[in-house]
Amino acid sequence: MPAAGAPTLTEFLDLCGELLHTAAPAPESDFFTLGGNSLTALELTAAVEARWGCELPIADVFVAPNLEAVHHSLTTETPARQEV
């Protein structure tokens, strides 16, 4: 079940491109190979929350830095993200 308010993959990739100063990153691109670092990962988590109001734990970026995988973790309800 998709998380409420989560961005589409295209929206998420656009945001990643903005933060990484690259045009149209591919879904299979690696966040860190594109120039991301720990500070950029923090910027990404803050931007996701500011734009779409959903939480992206920074650990998700480090565990699976493939952009499509990060997006998938953002759009998939996990027990920690489900509303009580």
Secondary structure, 3 states (H helix, E strand, C coil): CECCCCCCHHHHHHHHHHHHCCCCCCCCCECCCCCCCHHHHHHHHHHHHHHHCCCCCHHHHHHCCEHHHHHHHHHECCCCCCCC
